[in-house]
């Protein structure tokens, strides 16, 4: 059974940091590109960061560049999103996604709330 379980969300003040984790199981994690998305109510889910299967390539949407870092540990089936200098506009539900030749999987999301 494929599972992606996000954790690490919570409430943080503006300028603070959080590190999200996504634990994968039920598929060959090292063969999948991993992505973080976020969504606020009433808006479409948007891509935040991407990391290739081997971890050598990463990309970020413009509004998080220099503040967020995506990384992965293929030995532990984990992908991370380190979020620094958080802003109220970063408030959203954050999802991880796995994309590969044999599937496209999503986690259930974790709430991140940034207060003023």
N, C-alpha and C positions, 0 to 999 in steps of 0.2 A: 504494500500500500504506500503510495507516494504521499509524503508529508513535507510541508515547509512550515516551520513554526518560528514566528518572529518574537523577539523579546527585547527588553531594554527601554521601551518607551516610558513616558511619564511627564511630569510637570517640571519645567525648569524656567528660570528667569532669563530674560533677554541678556545675551552675552555669554550664557552658560554653554555647557557641553553635555552631550549624551552619546552613548555608543550602542547602536542597535546590533542585534545578532539574529541570524536566521539559520536554524538547524534543519538540515535536509536529511531525508531518509527515503528508502524505497526506490531509488534510482541511482545510476552511476554519476555521482555528483561531479567528479573531475572532468566529465565529458560535456558539461553544460555551461553555457554562458549564464552568468547571474546578474540580475538587475534589481535595483531598488526603485520603487515608484512611491508616489504619495497622492493623496486625494483629500479634498475638502468637500463638505456637503454642497451639492448643487453644481459642482464642477467635475470635469473629466479627470480621470486618473492620469498623472503625468510622470514621465520618466525623470529620475533624479541622477542615477549613476549606473554604470555598466562595468563589468569586469569579465574578461575573456576566461575560457576554461582553465588555461594554465596560469592565469594571474598576471601575465606580462603586459596586457593592454587594459587600460581603463579610460573611461570617458565620463564627462559630467555635463549636466545642463548648466548654462551660463550663470544662473543665479545662485549656484552652490559652489562654483569653482573657487578654490582657495580656502573654503570653509569645511567642506565635507571630503572624506576619504573612504573609498570602498576598498576592501581587501578580502581575501579568502584563505582558508586553511583546508586544502583538499584532503589532508590526512584525517581531519576531524569533521568533514562535511559541514563546514561553517562558512558563512559569508557575513561580513561586518559592514556597518556604516558608522564611521566616526564623524560626529557632527559637532563642530565648534562654532563659536560666535553666533549662536542661534538667535533668530529674530522672530518676532511675533508672526510674521508671514510664513514662517516654516511650520506653523501649527497645521497638522494634518494627520491622517492615518497613513502609516508607512507600510508598504507591502514589499515582500521579496518575490521574485519571479525567476524561474529556471527555464531556459530555452535550449533545446537540443534536438537532435535528429529524431528522437523517439518521444518527444512530448514537449508540452508548454504548461508549466505548473505555477500555481500561485499559493501564497500563504494567506492567512486570515487577517493579517494586519496587526499593527500595534500603534496606539495613539501617542502622539507627541504634541504636547501643549506648551507653548512658550509665552510666558506672561511678560508684561511690560516692566 
